[in-house]
Amino acid sequence: METTDRNDPDLHKEKQNGQNEKYLVLSKEEIDKGFIRPYRSKYVHDACGVETTMNSVGICETYARDPKFYGATYCCGCNKHLPVEEFKWSDGQVVGS
């Protein structure tokens, strides 16, 4: 689930699998300003080699509009959030760059 509310209490609630109940995304108005990076939905964790697919359009769009918006992202192999610098998009570019 997604929210644009930085004060949403579910942003800090973690599911059993280590993912958050909700993730912060940019508003529709901000997304509508256009992407500065390609829309991507898959990245690989350098340490474990597992590819994670994001099912949230809002998170994918947020990365495309503002690549530095997130400081960490979720790894399906490690089942936890880790610094974005540890991940590469499927095309090889470092996440968050």
Stockholm file with secondary structure:
# STOCKHOLM 1.0

chainA/1-97         METTDRNDPDLHKEKQNGQNEKYLVLSKEEIDKGFIRPYRSKYVHDACGVETTMNSVGICETYARDPKFYGATYCCGCNKHLPVEEFKWSDGQVVGS
#=GR chainA/1-97 SS CEESCTTCGGGGCBCTTSCBSCEECCCHHHHTTCCSSCCCCEEEETTTCCEEECCCHHHHHHHHHCTTSCSEEEETTTTEEEEGGGEEETTSCBTTC
#=GC SS_cons        CEESCTTCGGGGCBCTTSCBSCEECCCHHHHTTCCSSCCCCEEEETTTCCEEECCCHHHHHHHHHCTTSCSEEEETTTTEEEEGGGEEETTSCBTTC
//
